Amino acid sequence: MNKVWISLFLISALSSIYQSLILGNIDVFRLIVLNMFSMTKMSVDIMLILFGTITLWLGLLKIAENSGLVNKISNFIYPLFEKIMPEIPKNHPVFGTITMSLSANILGLDNASIPIGLRAMKELQNINPYPEEASNAQIMLLVLSASSLTIIPINIFMFRAQQGSINPTLVFLPIIISTSISTLAGFFTVAFYQKIKIYDPIILKTIILFSLFIGILIAILLNLSAVSISILSSLLGNLTLFILIISFILYGTYKKINVYDAFIDGAKDGFDVSKNILPYLIAMLCAVGALRSSGALDYILYIIKYIFNILHCDSRFVDALPTAIMKPFSGSAARSTMLETMSHFGVDSFPALLSAVMQGSSETTFYFLTVYFGSIGIKNYRHALVGALASDIVGMTTAILVCYWFFG
């Protein structure tokens, strides 16, 4: 990440020198400095909302954990885990941790899922017979996490609301479709390498039901107008959020736990997770802001646009590519480019909508590999990178196609 960050500033410096000496634009340095200070202010504004969002959902997850709901979900999906992670001993407690980690991912809490995922990786390392080599179960967990199966993209909604969108949940359905297909791509890739029998009745049933859900969703949407799709996406996004919150609280009440105290305990964890994000957010937003102000980012995108125009292809998606390029390396960098795209083009513009869907349909592959495996001393990643990158490529491609379908 150090090299990526330095590279962004070096490219900005070279571009600004070209702008001033060759093009005579001596105002470029003022714009860069002004934009960097503007990005620091934006970072703080974002953090005020991000603190609340992560704190809220980790509080709710703690209610689910204390009430036993997490264990129930774990028991429900245990038959599937048993097939795709056969090396884990039966009824091992790590299944509960894996469920929590994937639940945080499903809720779109990418920052909150990391500490839980690290705990799951450590527990899996305790049963790993080759400590320096990633086990099959560890690779499967990493790829499923990196595929970012997100049913409730909370953070995306929050960022869009913070940027002034009149309909923050507009991207709900596009993200569901994109992230589902990217997850399937990642799973099939890992299954191929690990020789998992996908025709096993339980695995096959899960894949069919999952694919059927996506297929029915797409079939319904094909018969709706663009306006109706937007309304449906917004309604389902808000309704799902509301039902989820009420369900957690009611189940905790039914189980006679102190839901308030449980929420407070989880919220404290959320505060600890959130406060560590601000330095990274400022660092990357300033770097991306400098890249944009120096004109470097515009040059790169212009070249790509030029190529697609020669091929007589629509090139509007190119303006959202900075998010796609940054996403495999850093979540904060991708988040920064998404926010910068929203600020530059308008939060409800096509590039901003596509950037939001891209942000919600894949994860930070190289960051996940470094943090997850580095924290437990894994040196041989085996096929983890291939599986995660396959998910990234499919997810980004699907995001582009889906956004053209939804938003024209």
C-alpha positions as CSV (number, residue, x, y, z in Angstrom):
1,M,0.0,0.0,0.0
2,N,3.0,2.3,0.7
3,K,4.1,2.0,-3.0
4,V,0.6,2.6,-4.3
5,W,0.2,5.8,-2.1
6,I,3.7,7.1,-3.1
7,S,2.9,6.4,-6.8
8,L,-0.3,8.4,-6.7
9,F,1.6,11.5,-5.4
10,L,4.5,11.0,-7.9
11,I,2.1,10.7,-10.8
12,S,0.4,13.9,-9.6
13,A,3.7,15.7,-9.3
14,L,4.7,14.7,-12.9
15,S,1.3,15.7,-14.3
16,S,1.4,19.1,-12.5
17,I,4.9,19.8,-13.8
18,Y,3.7,19.0,-17.3
19,Q,0.6,21.2,-16.8
20,S,2.7,24.2,-15.6
21,L,5.8,24.0,-17.9
22,I,4.2,22.7,-21.1
23,L,0.6,23.9,-20.9
24,G,1.3,27.0,-18.9
25,N,-1.2,26.2,-16.3
26,I,0.6,27.6,-13.2
27,D,-2.7,27.5,-11.2
28,V,-2.5,23.7,-11.0
29,F,-0.4,23.8,-7.8
30,R,-3.0,26.0,-6.0
31,L,-5.8,23.6,-7.1
32,I,-4.0,20.6,-5.8
33,V,-3.3,22.1,-2.4
34,L,-6.9,23.4,-2.2
35,N,-8.3,20.1,-3.2
36,M,-6.2,18.2,-0.6
37,F,-7.5,20.5,2.2
38,S,-11.0,20.0,0.9
39,M,-10.5,16.2,1.0
40,T,-9.5,16.3,4.7
41,K,-12.7,18.2,5.5
42,M,-14.7,15.6,3.5
43,S,-12.9,12.8,5.4
44,V,-14.0,14.2,8.8
45,D,-17.6,14.7,7.6
46,I,-17.7,11.1,6.4
47,M,-16.3,9.8,9.6
48,L,-19.1,11.4,11.6
49,I,-21.6,9.3,9.8
50,L,-19.3,6.2,9.5
51,F,-18.9,6.2,13.3
52,G,-22.6,5.9,13.7
53,T,-23.2,3.4,11.0
54,I,-20.6,0.9,12.1
55,T,-21.5,1.4,15.7
56,L,-25.2,0.8,15.0
57,W,-24.7,-2.5,13.1
58,L,-22.0,-4.0,15.4
59,G,-24.4,-3.3,18.2
60,L,-27.2,-5.1,16.4
61,L,-24.8,-8.0,15.6
62,K,-24.0,-8.3,19.3
63,I,-27.7,-8.7,20.0
64,A,-27.8,-11.4,17.4
65,E,-24.8,-13.1,18.9
66,N,-26.0,-12.9,22.6
67,S,-29.5,-14.1,21.7
68,G,-28.2,-17.2,20.0
69,L,-29.4,-16.1,16.6
70,V,-25.9,-16.4,15.2
71,N,-25.7,-20.0,16.4
72,K,-29.0,-20.7,14.8
73,I,-27.9,-19.3,11.5
74,S,-24.6,-21.2,11.9
75,N,-26.5,-24.5,12.5
76,F,-28.7,-23.8,9.6
77,I,-25.9,-23.3,7.1
78,Y,-23.6,-25.9,8.8
79,P,-24.5,-28.7,6.3
80,L,-23.2,-26.4,3.5
81,F,-20.0,-25.4,5.4
82,E,-19.4,-29.1,6.1
83,K,-19.3,-29.8,2.4
84,I,-17.3,-26.8,1.2
85,M,-14.9,-26.8,4.3
86,P,-14.7,-30.6,5.0
87,E,-11.3,-30.3,6.8
88,I,-12.9,-28.4,9.8
89,P,-13.8,-30.8,12.6
90,K,-17.6,-31.4,13.1
91,N,-19.3,-28.7,15.3
92,H,-16.1,-26.7,15.7
93,P,-16.8,-23.3,17.2
94,V,-15.1,-21.6,14.3
95,F,-18.3,-22.0,12.3
96,G,-19.9,-19.4,14.5
97,T,-17.1,-17.0,13.9
98,I,-17.2,-17.6,10.2
99,T,-21.0,-16.9,10.3
100,M,-20.4,-13.6,12.1
101,S,-17.7,-12.6,9.6
102,L,-19.8,-13.3,6.6
103,S,-22.9,-11.7,8.2
104,A,-20.9,-8.5,8.6
105,N,-20.0,-8.7,4.9
106,I,-23.6,-9.3,3.9
107,L,-24.6,-6.2,5.9
108,G,-22.0,-4.2,3.9
109,L,-19.8,-3.6,7.0
110,D,-16.5,-4.2,5.3
111,N,-14.5,-2.5,8.0
112,A,-16.4,-4.3,10.8
113,S,-16.1,-7.7,9.1
114,I,-12.2,-7.5,9.1
115,P,-11.6,-8.0,12.9
116,I,-14.2,-10.8,13.0
117,G,-12.6,-12.4,9.9
118,L,-9.2,-12.2,11.5
119,R,-10.5,-14.0,14.5
120,A,-11.9,-16.7,12.2
121,M,-8.6,-17.0,10.4
122,K,-6.7,-17.4,13.7
123,E,-9.1,-20.2,14.8
124,L,-8.7,-22.0,11.4
125,Q,-4.9,-21.6,11.8
126,N,-5.1,-23.6,15.1
127,I,-6.3,-26.6,13.1
128,N,-4.0,-26.0,10.1
129,P,-1.5,-28.9,9.8
130,Y,0.9,-26.7,7.6
131,P,1.1,-23.3,9.4
132,E,3.0,-21.5,6.6
133,E,0.6,-22.7,3.9
134,A,-3.0,-21.5,3.5
135,S,-5.5,-24.4,4.2
136,N,-8.4,-25.1,1.9
137,A,-10.8,-23.7,4.5
138,Q,-8.8,-20.5,4.9
139,I,-8.8,-20.0,1.2
140,M,-12.5,-20.6,0.9
141,L,-13.2,-18.1,3.7
142,L,-10.9,-15.5,2.2
143,V,-12.4,-15.8,-1.3
144,L,-16.0,-15.7,0.0
145,S,-15.1,-12.6,2.1
146,A,-13.3,-11.0,-0.8
147,S,-16.2,-11.6,-3.2
148,S,-18.1,-9.3,-0.8
149,L,-21.5,-11.0,-0.9
150,T,-23.5,-7.9,0.1
151,I,-27.2,-8.0,0.6
152,I,-27.5,-4.9,2.6
153,P,-24.9,-2.3,1.4
154,I,-25.2,-0.1,4.5
155,N,-22.0,1.9,4.0
156,I,-22.8,2.6,0.3
157,F,-26.3,4.0,1.3
158,M,-24.6,6.1,4.0
159,F,-22.0,7.5,1.7
160,R,-24.7,8.4,-0.9
161,A,-26.8,10.0,1.7
162,Q,-23.8,12.0,3.0
163,Q,-23.1,13.3,-0.5
164,G,-26.7,14.5,-0.9
165,S,-28.4,11.8,-2.9
166,I,-32.2,12.2,-2.9
167,N,-32.5,8.3,-3.1
168,P,-29.5,6.7,-1.4
169,T,-30.9,3.1,-1.8
170,L,-31.2,3.4,-5.6
171,V,-28.2,1.1,-6.1
172,F,-29.7,-1.7,-3.9
173,L,-30.7,-4.2,-6.6
174,P,-27.7,-3.6,-8.9
175,I,-25.4,-4.3,-6.0
176,I,-27.3,-7.5,-5.1
177,I,-27.0,-8.8,-8.7
178,S,-23.4,-7.9,-9.1
179,T,-22.2,-9.2,-5.8
180,S,-24.1,-12.4,-6.1
181,I,-22.6,-13.2,-9.5
182,S,-19.1,-12.3,-8.3
183,T,-19.5,-14.6,-5.3
184,L,-20.5,-17.5,-7.5
185,A,-17.5,-16.9,-9.7
186,G,-15.1,-16.9,-6.7
187,F,-16.7,-20.0,-5.3
188,F,-16.6,-22.0,-8.5
189,T,-12.9,-21.0,-9.0
190,V,-12.0,-22.3,-5.5
191,A,-14.2,-25.4,-5.9
192,F,-12.3,-26.2,-9.1
193,Y,-8.9,-26.0,-7.4
194,Q,-10.0,-27.9,-4.3
195,K,-11.9,-30.5,-6.3
196,I,-15.1,-29.8,-4.3
197,K,-18.0,-31.9,-5.6
198,I,-20.4,-29.2,-6.6
199,Y,-22.9,-31.8,-7.7
200,D,-23.2,-32.9,-4.0
201,P,-26.9,-32.6,-3.2
202,I,-26.5,-29.9,-0.5
203,I,-24.1,-27.8,-2.5
204,L,-26.1,-28.2,-5.7
205,K,-29.3,-27.3,-4.0
206,T,-27.7,-24.2,-2.5
207,I,-26.3,-23.1,-5.9
208,I,-29.7,-23.7,-7.6
209,L,-31.7,-21.8,-5.0
210,F,-29.1,-19.0,-5.1
211,S,-29.1,-18.8,-8.9
212,L,-32.9,-19.2,-9.0
213,F,-33.3,-16.2,-6.7
214,I,-31.1,-14.0,-9.0
215,G,-32.8,-15.4,-12.1
216,I,-36.3,-14.6,-10.7
217,L,-35.1,-11.1,-9.7
218,I,-33.8,-10.4,-13.1
219,A,-36.9,-11.8,-14.8
220,I,-39.1,-9.5,-12.7
221,L,-36.9,-6.5,-13.5
222,L,-37.0,-7.2,-17.2
223,N,-40.7,-6.5,-17.2
224,L,-40.4,-3.2,-15.4
225,S,-39.7,0.3,-16.6
226,A,-36.6,2.2,-15.5
227,V,-38.7,4.3,-13.1
228,S,-40.4,1.2,-11.6
229,I,-37.0,-0.5,-11.2
230,S,-35.7,2.6,-9.3
231,I,-38.7,2.7,-7.0
232,L,-38.5,-1.1,-6.4
233,S,-34.8,-0.9,-5.6
234,S,-35.3,1.9,-3.1
235,L,-38.4,0.2,-1.5
236,L,-36.7,-3.2,-1.0
237,G,-33.5,-1.5,0.3
238,N,-35.3,0.4,3.0
239,L,-37.8,-2.3,3.8
240,T,-35.1,-5.0,4.2
241,L,-33.1,-2.7,6.5
242,F,-36.2,-2.0,8.7
243,I,-37.2,-5.7,8.9
244,L,-33.6,-6.7,9.8
245,I,-33.3,-4.2,12.7
246,I,-36.7,-5.1,14.2
247,S,-36.1,-8.8,13.8
248,F,-32.8,-8.6,15.8
249,I,-34.4,-6.6,18.6
250,L,-37.6,-8.8,18.8
251,Y,-35.6,-12.1,18.8
252,G,-33.3,-10.8,21.5
253,T,-36.4,-9.7,23.5
254,Y,-38.0,-13.2,23.0
255,K,-34.8,-14.8,24.3
256,K,-35.0,-12.6,27.4
257,I,-31.6,-11.0,27.0
258,N,-31.0,-7.4,27.9
259,V,-31.0,-6.1,24.3
260,Y,-30.0,-2.6,25.3
261,D,-26.8,-3.7,27.2
262,A,-25.9,-6.1,24.4
263,F,-26.3,-3.3,21.9
264,I,-24.0,-1.0,24.0
265,D,-21.4,-3.7,24.2
266,G,-21.4,-4.2,20.5
267,A,-21.5,-0.5,19.9
268,K,-18.3,0.0,21.9
269,D,-16.6,-2.4,19.5
270,G,-17.9,-0.4,16.6
271,F,-16.3,2.8,18.1
272,D,-12.9,1.0,18.3
273,V,-13.2,-0.2,14.7
274,S,-14.3,3.2,13.3
275,K,-11.8,5.4,15.0
276,N,-8.9,3.6,13.2
277,I,-10.3,4.4,9.8
278,L,-9.9,8.2,9.7
279,P,-6.1,8.3,9.1
280,Y,-6.4,5.9,6.1
281,L,-9.4,7.8,4.7
282,I,-7.5,11.1,4.9
283,A,-4.4,9.6,3.3
284,M,-6.2,8.1,0.4
285,L,-8.7,10.9,-0.2
286,C,-5.9,13.5,-0.4
287,A,-3.8,11.3,-2.7
288,V,-6.8,10.8,-5.1
289,G,-7.7,14.5,-4.8
290,A,-4.2,15.4,-5.9
291,L,-4.3,12.9,-8.7
292,R,-7.6,14.4,-10.0
293,S,-6.5,18.1,-9.6
294,S,-3.2,17.5,-11.3
295,G,-5.0,16.3,-14.4
296,A,-3.3,12.9,-14.3
297,L,-6.4,10.9,-13.7
298,D,-8.2,12.7,-16.5
299,Y,-5.3,11.8,-18.9
300,I,-5.5,8.2,-18.0
301,L,-9.3,8.0,-18.4
302,Y,-9.0,10.0,-21.7
303,I,-6.8,7.4,-23.2
304,I,-9.1,4.6,-22.2
305,K,-12.2,6.5,-23.4
306,Y,-10.4,7.2,-26.7
307,I,-9.8,3.5,-27.3
308,F,-13.4,2.6,-26.6
309,N,-14.6,5.5,-28.9
310,I,-12.5,4.1,-31.7
311,L,-14.2,0.8,-31.2
312,H,-17.6,2.6,-31.3
313,C,-18.5,1.5,-27.7
314,D,-20.1,3.6,-25.0
315,S,-17.4,5.0,-22.8
316,R,-19.3,6.5,-20.0
317,F,-18.3,3.7,-17.6
318,V,-14.7,4.8,-17.9
319,D,-15.3,7.7,-15.4
320,A,-16.0,5.0,-12.7
321,L,-12.9,2.9,-13.4
322,P,-10.7,4.5,-10.7
323,T,-12.8,2.7,-8.2
324,A,-12.4,-0.6,-10.1
325,I,-8.7,-0.1,-10.4
326,M,-8.2,0.8,-6.7
327,K,-10.6,-1.8,-5.2
328,P,-8.3,-4.8,-5.3
329,F,-5.5,-2.9,-3.5
330,S,-7.3,-0.9,-0.8
331,G,-10.8,-0.4,0.5
332,S,-10.0,3.1,1.7
333,A,-8.5,4.0,-1.7
334,A,-11.5,2.6,-3.6
335,R,-13.9,4.3,-1.1
336,S,-12.0,7.6,-1.7
337,T,-12.2,7.3,-5.5
338,M,-15.9,6.5,-5.2
339,L,-16.5,9.6,-3.0
340,E,-14.3,11.7,-5.3
341,T,-16.4,10.5,-8.3
342,M,-19.6,11.4,-6.5
343,S,-18.2,14.9,-5.7
344,H,-16.9,15.5,-9.2
345,F,-19.8,14.2,-11.3
346,G,-22.7,14.4,-8.9
347,V,-23.9,11.7,-6.5
348,D,-26.7,10.5,-8.8
349,S,-24.7,10.7,-12.1
350,F,-24.0,7.5,-14.1
351,P,-20.3,7.4,-13.1
352,A,-21.2,7.9,-9.4
353,L,-23.9,5.2,-9.5
354,L,-21.6,2.8,-11.2
355,S,-18.7,3.6,-8.9
356,A,-21.0,2.8,-5.9
357,V,-22.1,-0.5,-7.4
358,M,-18.5,-1.4,-8.1
359,Q,-17.6,-0.5,-4.5
360,G,-20.3,-2.9,-3.3
361,S,-19.7,-5.8,-5.6
362,S,-16.1,-6.8,-4.8
363,E,-13.6,-6.5,-2.0
364,T,-9.9,-5.5,-1.5
365,T,-8.2,-8.7,-2.7
366,F,-4.6,-7.8,-2.0
367,Y,-5.4,-6.1,1.2
368,F,-7.4,-9.2,2.4
369,L,-4.5,-11.5,1.4
370,T,-1.9,-9.3,3.2
371,V,-3.9,-8.8,6.4
372,Y,-5.7,-12.1,6.7
373,F,-2.8,-14.3,5.9
374,G,-0.1,-12.0,7.2
375,S,-1.7,-11.9,10.7
376,I,-1.2,-15.7,11.1
377,G,2.1,-16.1,9.3
378,I,0.8,-17.7,6.0
379,K,3.5,-17.4,3.3
380,N,2.1,-19.7,0.6
381,Y,-1.2,-18.3,-0.6
382,R,-1.8,-21.2,-3.1
383,H,-4.8,-20.5,-5.3
384,A,-6.4,-17.8,-3.0
385,L,-5.3,-15.0,-5.3
386,V,-6.7,-16.6,-8.4
387,G,-10.0,-17.2,-6.8
388,A,-10.3,-13.7,-5.4
389,L,-9.2,-12.0,-8.7
390,A,-11.7,-14.1,-10.7
391,S,-14.4,-12.8,-8.4
392,D,-13.1,-9.2,-8.8
393,I,-13.1,-9.3,-12.6
394,V,-16.5,-10.9,-12.9
395,G,-18.0,-8.5,-10.3
396,M,-16.7,-5.4,-12.0
397,T,-17.8,-6.6,-15.4
398,T,-21.3,-7.4,-14.1
399,A,-21.5,-4.1,-12.3
400,I,-20.9,-2.2,-15.6
401,L,-23.5,-4.3,-17.5
402,V,-26.1,-4.0,-14.7
403,C,-25.7,-0.3,-14.4
404,Y,-26.2,0.2,-18.1
405,W,-29.4,-1.9,-17.8
406,F,-30.7,0.0,-14.7
407,F,-29.5,3.5,-15.4
408,G,-29.0,3.6,-19.1
